[in-house]
């Protein structure tokens, strides 16, 4: 198992999804894990150590673990099957010993951050789905360039329509459509 840390939360407007970027503590590989908006928000609150007036779901899970005189020992992302990550939370208590609880990686990460628990990724999963940190940065730069060129194309489309150049407008519309899909 490879220890990782959350380095950032990335939003992808085209797919309207969030990715939690986990990075090897002693290496250069990163693992992007796609999560829902609620989980991304919860993870962001945990990273920033923001207290909420009432406990959120992940706060409640932490309270239940500690309320039963237990501790969260590790969170493990152990499998990747058909594009879906699988995780377990290892909980330990004097009264019931060790228990492994199946969890979604997003929930397990949110709880681990709150409880300051190590997050581990199976080497096989990191090898299968891991990417270099440089490739993540290149993807972000490409996305920014696409957004900039989209805005420029939309402006040209608007001008073409205003000048009644409908053939040019149709070609621009098709190019915009291709970039947006």
C-alpha positions in Angstrom: 0.0 0.0 0.0 1.2 3.5 -1.0 0.6 6.4 1.4 -1.0 9.4 -0.4 -2.2 12.9 0.5 -4.9 15.1 -1.0 -3.1 17.8 -3.0 -6.2 19.5 -4.6 -9.7 19.4 -5.7 -10.3 20.1 -9.4 -13.5 21.0 -11.1 -14.1 20.0 -14.7 -16.8 22.2 -16.2 -17.3 20.1 -19.3 -18.4 17.1 -17.3 -19.6 19.1 -14.3 -17.7 16.8 -11.9 -15.0 17.1 -9.3 -11.7 15.2 -9.0 -9.9 14.7 -5.8 -6.2 14.5 -6.6 -4.3 12.1 -4.4 -0.5 12.2 -4.7 2.1 9.7 -3.5 3.8 11.1 -0.4 7.2 9.7 -1.5 6.7 9.7 -5.3 5.4 11.6 -8.2 2.3 9.6 -9.2 -1.2 11.1 -8.7 -4.5 9.4 -8.6 -7.6 11.4 -9.7 -10.7 10.2 -8.0 -14.0 11.5 -9.4 -16.5 12.5 -6.7 -19.9 14.2 -6.3 -20.3 17.8 -5.5 -21.4 17.1 -1.9 -18.4 15.0 -1.2 -16.0 17.5 -2.9 -17.5 20.3 -0.7 -17.1 18.1 2.4 -13.5 17.3 1.6 -12.8 21.0 0.9 -14.2 21.8 4.4 -12.0 19.2 6.0 -8.9 20.4 4.2 -9.6 24.0 5.3 -10.5 22.8 8.8 -13.8 24.7 8.6 -16.3 24.0 11.5 -20.0 24.0 10.6 -22.7 25.0 13.1 -24.2 21.5 12.9 -22.4 18.2 12.1 -22.4 17.2 8.4 -22.7 13.5 7.5 -18.9 12.9 7.6 -18.7 14.7 10.9 -21.4 12.4 12.2 -19.4 9.3 11.1 -16.4 10.6 13.0 -18.5 11.2 16.1 -19.9 7.7 15.9 -16.4 6.2 15.6 -15.1 8.1 18.5 -18.4 7.7 20.5 -17.8 4.0 20.5 -14.3 4.4 21.8 -12.9 3.4 18.5 -10.3 4.9 16.1 -10.0 5.0 12.4 -6.6 3.4 11.7 -6.4 3.7 7.9 -8.4 4.3 4.8 -7.4 2.1 1.9 -8.3 2.5 -1.8 -7.9 -1.1 -2.7 -9.6 -1.8 -6.1 -10.5 -0.4 -9.4 -13.2 -2.3 -11.3 -14.8 -1.0 -14.5 -13.8 2.5 -13.7 -15.1 2.4 -10.1 -12.8 2.7 -7.1 -13.4 0.7 -4.0 -12.2 1.7 -0.5 -12.3 0.4 3.1 -12.1 2.1 6.4 -10.2 0.1 9.1 -11.7 0.8 12.5 -10.3 -0.5 15.7 -11.6 -0.7 19.3 -10.7 -2.5 22.5 -14.3 -3.8 22.7 -14.7 -5.3 19.2 -11.2 -5.4 17.8 -10.5 -4.5 14.2 -13.3 -4.1 11.6 -13.0 -3.3 7.9 -15.9 -1.3 6.6 -16.6 -1.0 2.8 -16.9 2.7 1.7 -16.9 4.9 -1.3 -13.5 6.5 -1.6 -15.0 10.0 -1.4 -16.6 9.3 1.9 -13.6 7.5 3.3 -11.3 10.4 2.3 -13.6 12.9 3.9 -13.6 11.0 7.2 -9.8 10.3 7.0 -9.1 14.0 6.6 -11.3 14.9 9.6 -9.7 12.2 11.8 -6.2 12.9 10.5 -5.9 9.2 9.4 -3.5 7.9 6.8 -4.9 7.3 3.3 -3.3 4.4 1.4 -3.7 3.2 -2.2 -2.9 -0.3 -3.4 0.1 -0.3 -5.7 -1.8 -2.1 -8.4 -4.5 0.7 -8.4 -1.9 3.4 -8.6 -0.2 1.7 -11.4 -3.5 1.2 -13.3 -5.1 4.6 -12.8 -2.2 6.8 -11.6 -0.9 9.7 -13.7 2.1 12.0 -13.5 1.6 15.4 -11.8 2.9 17.0 -15.0 0.1 15.4 -17.1 -2.5 16.9 -14.7 -1.0 20.3 -15.1 -0.9 19.9 -18.9 -4.6 18.9 -18.9 -5.5 22.0 -16.9 -3.5 24.2 -19.4 -5.3 22.5 -22.4 -8.7 23.1 -20.7 -7.9 26.8 -20.2 -6.8 27.1 -23.8 -10.0 25.4 -25.0 -12.1 27.8 -22.8 -10.2 30.8 -24.2 -10.6 29.7 -27.8 -14.3 28.9 -27.2 -14.9 32.4 -26.0 -13.0 33.8 -29.0 -15.1 31.6 -31.4 -18.3 32.6 -29.7 -17.4 36.3 -30.2 -16.5 35.7 -33.9 -19.9 33.8 -34.3 -21.7 36.8 -32.8 -19.9 39.2 -35.2 -20.6 36.9 -38.2 -24.3 36.8 -37.4 -24.4 40.6 -36.9 -22.7 41.1 -40.3 -25.1 38.5 -41.9 -22.3 36.2 -42.9 -24.3 33.0 -42.3 -22.0 30.5 -44.0 -19.1 31.7 -41.7 -21.5 31.6 -38.7 -22.5 28.0 -39.5 -18.8 26.9 -39.7 -18.1 28.7 -36.4 -21.2 27.1 -34.8 -20.0 23.6 -35.9 -16.5 24.2 -34.5 -17.9 25.5 -31.2 -20.1 22.4 -31.0 -17.1 20.1 -31.6 -15.1 21.8 -28.9 -17.9 21.7 -26.4 -18.5 17.9 -26.8 
